[in-house]
């Protein structure tokens, strides 16, 4: 056997430590310490040395994360420490009742602190480290016995294969360490996985939690590695010594977990009263929708480990912890009927009429089914029991059918061949999932077009709501948005609940809309794919409707932020004779179809960020990323997906990614959301 030189052993050790630090910085701290190319070079060097000297390969080597042969099955293992589930509560009143229960076992007026952590909607894992090296990863199972999925756990980059050496030495942690936490799929990864499965003709995962569970039980760890699971640690047990000799509280345990190399949720909070707990719970009830992962509640724990030990457990739950959950975002209900709605662009959207069900604090009786492909994919029928979800959407959607509950008398739904409103033949163009009515005079299309025209971001005509729009169309008073400008107070007085003063006020509001700038008029036309920001970009380039109507696709596509799809849509819209006639009528009515000197001056004054390039990283406190991007672009700024020397500002939120490190390296100015909004308001 070839004798291994000491310098080779030393180099292998150095490489492992370097790669471990780099992985910790990248996957746990979201603050890279080396370029990807450098990491790859070091990784290949280690891989080559281990290939040359197989006896140097150890379980904690970064090269051992993926590559083992697929397992034939998972072995059952008994947990060294049971994984108890938590008692659930669904209101502040139930939180108070829990607090009163455990206090009965302690002296009156006992002062306590509470630790609040977001309850991640994933799958619990139990990790065992022997002498600092990951020796086993297991699922929760029934809490006493789980499945050994160590091969798969090794593929999760935010789970260290070896605990932080410096932290271990500082606390003499040489015994067995047990870590509990939650494996989960980030929402963007979940979306990507489902898109790939859809293209491959495979069934879609119902939600990120189910996808994570299915991933963890894959027999091939290479597939698990591709799914990019993440992990938050939340419990620490140190075998062979009293935990209190190292940490005294749950808060200290979380900080120690971070030092050992784990990701710990950054949104945890130490509370000194139940009032603070309630405020934390209520804050995240809305803010959780902006997180890059699913969370379904808050875990509340007594901070003192001594107090936890004193209170102990019931047969099922720890007395010192509670899962304070939010109203469910998924619920089962029955499909009573399937109807079709016709939208502004003529799209036919099937909707499931449901037996009313409480969902996320509201009563839901309808859910979108999107299109014919989605109906076929779900295999949904009238009479089925389904699961509906409402995750920040106005209209809930059906996510899956409980086919095991399907009665024998269900009815199959078929998309109509004719528009349910105007009876025109509908079409489905090649490559599109949407079926459309192409009759521009269809009352449903007209009503939706008028509602869009009068909306706040378009012509902003106050006093015209959905009911009034329906009356105007049904009475034959309006056949296009241009007809709004021919309305008189006398005509409006013929409508229900419309007095003379209200009619005069509405006519005045319609007349005032003629002063809205060219960009708002363009947005109000409802051209497919043209939002309010794109409308501004177009009108900055094409100063009047004649220029835009005469523009070639290449001219339109040449605008920064305008893609091919938008350019083709605009070009085709102006080729339709009915749309040309509409433009002529709007010009005759006196609407602004060109940038006047006054509007140009206003637009120029609004371009506070003109010539500046921005990038965004992390989760912003109140703005979704798309909204922040739109605000920047509206003010004349550019938003890029990456940071470079050309970037002027980086807008930084919580859980900032690698862009932050790049910006720091290049000396780029960092802005908080508040500072960005201040720039926009100046």
N, C-alpha and C positions, 0 to 999 in steps of 0.2 A: 504494500500500500504506500502510495506517495506521501512523503512527509510534508505536512502543511507548514509553511513558514509563519513565524509569529506575526510578521507584518501583514500577511494576508488575513489572519484571524482578526487582527486589530482593525484592518480596513473594513471587513465585513461588519464588525461591531459599530464602527463609525457611520457606515452607510445606513444601517438600520436605525440608529439614533437620529440621524439627519432626516431620513424619510418619515420617521415617526413624528418628529417635531413639525415637519412640513404638513403632514396629514392633519395633525391636531389644529394647526393654524388655519388650514383651508376649510376643513369640514366642521370643526367645532367653533372656532372663533370667527369664521368668515373673514379672516384677515391674512391672506397669503404672505409667506415670507420668501418665496422664490418663484421664478417664472416656471410655467409648465414645462418648457423645453429643458430647463435645468433639472427639474424633478425627474422627467423621463430619462435623462442622461444618467443620473445617479441610480435610478431604478434598474436600468439596463446593465449598469456596471455590477450591481449587486446580483442580478439574475445570472449574469455570466460567471461570476465567482461561485455562486451556489451550484450552477450546472457543472462547473469544473471540479468542485469539491462538495459533493452531495452530503457528506457527513457534517457539513457546517449548517445545513438547513435546520431551522428551528420553527416551532409552531407560531411564534410571534413575529416571524419575518413578514414584511409587507408583501413579499412575493407569494405568500400562502393564502392570501385573501380569496383568490379564485383559482380553480384549476384542478381540484380533486375530482375524481370520477363521480358520476351521479350515484346517489344512494339507492338501494333497492327498497328500503323502508326506513321509517323512523322508529327508534327504540324508545320504549317508555322509561322514564326516570322519575325517581321520587325526589321531591324538593327537600333540600336540607332545612329550609324554613318555609312553612306553608305560605302560599300567595292568597291571602284573604281578599275577597271582594269587599266593596264599600257599601255601606247603607246609603240609599238614595233619598234625596229630598228635592222638592220641586217648587219651593217657595220660601220666603224669608220667615214665615210663621213656622214652617217645619224646621228651619235652622234654629230658631229660638227654642223649639221643643227639644231638639237634640241637645242643645247647650244646657237646658235645665235638667235633662236626664243624667248626664255625666256629673253635673255639679252635686247631685244628691249623695254621691259617694265620697265627696270631699268636704272639708270644713267650709262653712259659709264664707262668702266674700273672698274666695280664693282668686288671686289675680293671675291671669294667664295671658299669653300671647298666642296668636293664631298665624299659621302660614297658609297663604292662599296660592294655589297653583292652577293653571289652566288644565282642564281634563282633556287630554288629547284623545281624539277618536281613532284609536289604532288597536294594537295587539300587545298585551303585556308579555315581557320577556324576563327571565331570570338568568343572570350571568354569574358565573363562578370563576374567580381568579385564584390560582394557586401560585404563591410566591410571585405575584404580580403579573402572571401570564394567563390569558384567557384559556380555561380548560374545558368549559362547557357553556352552552347556550340552550335554554329550554323554553318551551311555550308554557303558558299558565296551566292549560289542561283543566282539571277539576279543582285546582288549587293545591292539591296534595301530590298529584302525579301529572307530569307533562310529557312532552316529546322532546327528545334530544335532537336539536336542529343546529348543532355547532357549526357544521359546514356552511350553512346559509347565513348564520350570524356573522361569520368571518367576512362576508362580502359587504357588510354595512359599514361604510367608511367612517361614520361618526361613532362607531364602537371601537375603542382601542384594543388591539391584540395584546398589548403590554401596557400596564399602568405607568404613569409618569414616574420615572426612576427617581428624580429628585424628591418628589412628594413622598414616595415610599420610604426613602432613606431618612427623611426629616422626621417621620413619625414611626419609624421602625415597623412598618406594616409588612411583616414577612409571613403572616398567617393567611388563612383563606379569607378572601373578601367576596361578599355577595352583593350584587347590584341589581336593582329592579328598575324597570323603565318601560317605555312605550315605543314600539316600532310603528312607523306610520309612513304613508305615501304623501309627499307634498302635492298640492292640488295641480300644479302645472305638469308634474310627472304623471299623475293619474289621467289627466286629459290626454296627454301624448300617448299613453299606453292604450287607452280606449280608441283613439284615432287609428293607431296601428292595427289593433284588433279588428276594427271595422273594415279597414282596407283588405285585411286578410280573410274577411268573411267569418270571423270568430265572434262568439257572443261577447257582449260588453259587460264589464264589471258594474255592479249596481252603485257602488260608492267606494271611496278610498279605503275604508276599513275592511270591506270584503276583499278588495284588491290586495291589501297588505297581508291579510290572512292567507289568501290563495298563494301569494308569493312566498311567504315563509314556509309553506308546506310543499314547495317545489322540490322534487327529488334531484334536480340538476342545479347545483349552485351557480353555474354560469348564467342561467336564466334569472336567478335571484339578483345577481350582480347587475344585470342589464336593467332591472326595474328601479334601481337607485332608491332603496328604502332609506329612511332617516330614523334617528333615535334620540329621545330625551330620557335622561336618567332622573329618578326621583326618590329612590330609597337606597340606603347604604347599611349593610350589616357586616361587622368585622368579627370573624370567628376566632375563638381562642383568647379573647380579651374583652374586657368591659368596654362597650362603645363609649360610655361616658368618660373614660380616661382619655379619649381623643376628642370627641365632640359631645356637647351637652344638649344641643337643640337640633331640630330639623333644619333650621336655617344654616347652622354651621355644617351640617351634613351635606347640604346642597352645595355649599361653597367648597367643601372638601372634594366632592364628586367632580367639580369643575377642575380643581387642581390635579386630580388624578387622571384627567384627560377626557372627561365626558362632556357632552353637550347637556346643559341644564337650561330649562326654559327661561328666557330672560324676563318674562312678564310676571314672575313670582313676586309676592308682596308680603311683608311682615306687618301684621295688624295688631293693634293693642286693644281693640274692642270689636264687638259684633257689628257695630255701626260701620266701622271701616270695612269689615268683611262684606256687609250688604252693599256698600258703595262700589267695592271691587267687582262684585257679582253683577250689579246693574250696569256698570261701565262696559264690561266685556260682553254683555248681552247684545249690544249693537256692534261694538268694535271687532268682535270675533269674525264678522263677515269680511273684514279687510285682511285677515291673517292668511298666510300662504298654505295653511293646513286646516283640517277640520278639528273643531273642539265643541263638545256638547255640554260643557258645564265647568264648574270650579270645584277643585278638591280643597277642603278645609281641614287642616290638621292642627292639633295642639302642638305648640312649638317645643315644649319641654319633653325630652326623651324620658326623663325620670317620671314625669306625670303620665306619659304614654304607658310605661311599664306598670305603673300603679293601677291604671284603669283596666288594662288588659283587653280581653276579647269576649264577645258573646260566642255562641256556637257558629255564627256566620261572619260577623263583622268585628273590626276593631272599634272599641267604644270612643276612641280619641280622634276619629277621622270621619268625614262625611263627604259624599259626592252631591253637591248642590247643582242640579241639572237644569238646563233651560227647557222651555217648551219644545216638544219634539218637532224636528224638521222633516220627518218622514212618518207617514201614517197609512194604515190600510183602509180602503173603502171600496164601494161597488160602483161599476160603470153602469149608469142608468140608460145612457144614450150616447151616440157620437154624432156631432153636428159639424158643419163646416162654416168658417168665418172667411169673408172676403176682405182683404186689406187694401191699403192705398195703392200698392203696386199691382193689384190684381191677384196677389198670392192667395191660394186657397189653403187655409190652415185648419186641419181637423182638431176639434176640441172634444174632450171627454166630459160629458155632464155626469157629475158624481153625486152619490149620496153625501150630503154635507158632512164634513169632518173638521175637527179643530186641528189647526196646523200652524205652529209658530205664532200662536196668539190670535189667529184669525180663523174665520169659518170659510172653508174652501168648498166650492161646489162645481168648479170647472178646472180643467188642467189641459195644457197644450199637448198635442201629439205630434206636432211639427209638420210632418209630411207623410206621404204614402210609404216611403221607404222605412220610416220609423215605425209605422203601424205594422208593416210586415215583419220587421225585426222583433218587435215586442210580441207579435202574434196576439194582439189584443182584440177582444170581442165584446160586444154589448152583453152585459151580464157577468163579466169577469170581476173577480176581486183583484185589486191592484194596489201597489204601493205608490203614493204620491209624495213628492218632495218639493219643498219651498226653501231654497237657499239663496235668499236675497233677490229673488225674481218677483215681479209683480204677478205674473201668471204662473202658478205651479205647473209641474210637469209629472207625467207618469214615468217612473223609472223601471218598474218591472211588473210582470203579471204573476200572480200566485196560481199557477196552472193546476196545482193539486187540489184547489178549491173550485175549479171550473164546473159549473152545473151543465147538464146535458142539453139545455135549451138555449145556450148562448148563440148570438147571431154574428156572423162575419160581416165586417164593414168593408165596403168598396168605395174608393174615391169616385165622386160623380164625374160623368163625362161632359156635363153641362153646368154652367154657373148656377148655383142655387138661388141667386138673386135676379139675374137678367135672362137666364136660360141660354146664353150664348155658349157655343162649343168652347171648352177649355183646352189648353195646350200644355204640354210638358216638353220643353226644349231638350235636345240632346246634351247630356252631361249635367243637367240640372236636376235637383231633387224636388224642386217646387213645381206644382201645377198652377197655372195662371188663367184668369179670365182676361182676355185681351180686348174686350169691349170698353173703350174709353168712356162710353156713356153709361156704363153700369152704375146704378144708384149706389151700390156699396162702395165702389172705387171713388165715386164723386164725394160721398159723405166723408170718407177718410181723408181725401185730398183737401177738402175745405177745413176739416179739423186741424190738419197740419198747417195750412195756410194761416189760420188765425192764431196759432200757438205762440207762446211767449218768445221763443227764439227766432220765429219767422216774422210775420207782420204784426204780431202782438195786438190783436183786436179784442179788447176786453168786452165781455158781455155776450159773446157767441160761444155757447157750450154745445155739448153733444146733442141734447134734446132739441135745441133751437135749430141746429144743423139738419137734423132729421125732418123737422117741420118744413124748413125751407126747400129741401129736396123733394119731400113727399107732396108738397103743395104745388110743385112745379115752378117755384119762384126763382130757383137757382139751378142752372145746368152746368156751370163752370165757376171757378173762383172769380172770373171777370164779372159775372152777374151780380156779385156782392155790391159792386160800385154803381149799379143801376137801381138798387133798392131805395125806396122812399119810405117816409114815416107812415104814409097812408097804407102802403102795401103791408108793412110790418104789423100794423094795428089789426090786420085780419087774423093774425096768429093767436093761439091760445096764450093767455096770461101776458099779453103785450099791450100795455097802455100807451097813450100818446107820448107822455114824457119819456118812458123807457125807449119807445121807438125812435124819438128824436135824438136821444142820447146815443143810441146804437148807430144811427146814420152818421152822427158826428165822429164816433170812434172809427168807423170805416173810412171816413174822409181823412182823418188824421194819419191813417196807415199809409197814405200816399207819400208821406214824408220819410218813410223808412228807407234806409240806404239800399243801394244796388245789391250788396252782399246778402241782405235779409230777403230781398225779393227772389234772388236766385235760390236760396235755401228753401223758401216757401214753395217754389215750383215743384218740389218733391221729386227731383231727378234721382234715380236709383244710385245709391252709394255716395251721394253728395250731402255730407253733413254740414253743420254750421261753420266748422273750421275750414273744411275744404272749399266751401262757398267763398269765404274770405280770401283764401289763397288764389282762387280763380279770378275774383274781381280785382285783386291787386295786379294781376297780369293783364287781364282783359277789361279795359276801363268802361266798356259798354256792351250791351247785348249783341250789337252787330259784330263786334270783334270776336266775341265768343262763338256766335253762330257760324262765323266764317272760318274758325280755327280748324286746323287739321288735328288728327289724333296725336301726331308727333309733337305738335305745338303744345297741346294740353298736357301730355305726358312729361314734357320737359320741365314742368314746374316741380320744384322740390316738395315732396310730400304727396304728390299726385301720381298714382300708379296707372298701369295700363287699363285695368278694369274700370276705373273711374273715367279715364279719358274716353274709352269706347262708349260708355254709357252716356256721357255728355254729348259726344259727337252724334250718336244715333238719335238722341232726344230731339235735337234741332233739325233732324232730317224728316221728322214726321209733320205732315201738313197741318194737322189739328193743333199741334203745339206752336207752329208758326202763326196760326190764326189767333191763338191765345195771347201770344206776345204782342201782336198788333193791337188787340183789344186793351191790354194792360197799358200800352203806350198811350192810346187814345184816352184812357181813363185818367192818365196823369201820374202813373207810378214811376218811381225812380229806377230806370233801367240803364243808368250810366252813373259814373262817379262824378259828382259835381265838385267844384272847387271847395265847397264847404265840407262835403263828406270826405273828400281826400284829405283835407286839413284835420278833420276829426280822426280819420283812420290813422293818419301819420302821427298825431298826438297819442294815439292808443298803442303805437308800435314801440312801447317802452323797451322792449328786449330785442329790437331789430339788430341784426349782425352778431348776436350772441348765441353760443351753442351750449346746450345743457345736456346732462345725463342724469338719470334718476336711479337710486339704489335703495333697497330696503322698503319697509312698510311705513307709509306716512300716517300721521295721527288721524287726519280726517279726510284727506283726499285719496281717492283711488288713483292708481298710476295713469290710467287713460285720461282722467279728468285733469290731473296736473299737466300732462302732456298737451292737452287741448288748450289750457289756459296760457301756457308758454307760447304755443304756436299762434294763438289768437293775438298775442302781444308782439308778434313778429320774430320770436325766437325759434331756434331749431332744436330738436331733441334727437339725440343719437342713442343707439343701444350700447355703445362702448365708450370708454374714456380714452382720449388721445391728447396730444399736444394742442390740438385745435379746440378742445373743450374749455369753455370759460368757467362754467360752474357745475358742481355736482350737488344735486339735491339729495340729502341723506335722511333716511328714516330709520326705524328700528330694524334689527337683524340685517344691517348693511352687508352687502356681499363684497366680492373681490374688487369691484370698481373703486371702493373707498381706499384700499391699499394703493391702487394704481394712481388715484388722484393725489394721495399724500406724497407718493414718489415723485410726481410731476409738479407738485406745488400748486395744484388747482384749488381755487376757492370753493369751500364747502358751504352749503346753505341748508338751514332747517326749513321745514314747511312754512313756519311763521315768517322767516326772512324772505322766502320766495313770495308769499302773499303781500308782504310789505313792499317789495320791489314792484309788484304788479299794481299796487294802489297808489304809489308815489306819483 
